[in-house]
């Protein structure tokens, strides 16, 4: 699997390596635009003050997500997004230090589209909007945001909406 590369990959700053593990001749799925979602993840990292580091962004099918969810969360079946932060801080490392590994975000587009019903129906998000939310949500988790308590959930949702407005829902 070759990570997505985009012509606007920054010469310095955070790097996002995005992988589409959902498509291929046998899968019958449309390819995920990994370049688009890597750019969004980099924008979130930049806005959150992450000056350097590397983030993995993987798009997987329901079977792979179910395996990860059971192994790491103890919950059977797939979910829409999982985040795996790597402890030890993030960003801000001087250029002379080795790259900081921020962690990984794993998104299951198939599960996300299935659980959000008909995207054309009123009130349901478009598939791209849902994927954008999941990417932002996962990156914020890697950076330490949580939603276990109500105040944390409100703060996280507020930041998600700010970031989506700035980098996804542009006029």
Secondary structure, 3 states (H helix, E strand, C coil): CCCCCCCCCCCCCEEEEEEECCCCCCCCCCCCCHHHHHHHHHHHHHHCCCCCEEEEEEECCHHHHHHHHHHHHCCCCCCCEEEEECCCCCCCCCCCCCCCEEEEEEECHHHHHHHCCCCCCCCCCCHHHHHHHHHHHHHHHHCCCCCCCHHHHHHHHHHHHHHHHHHCCCC
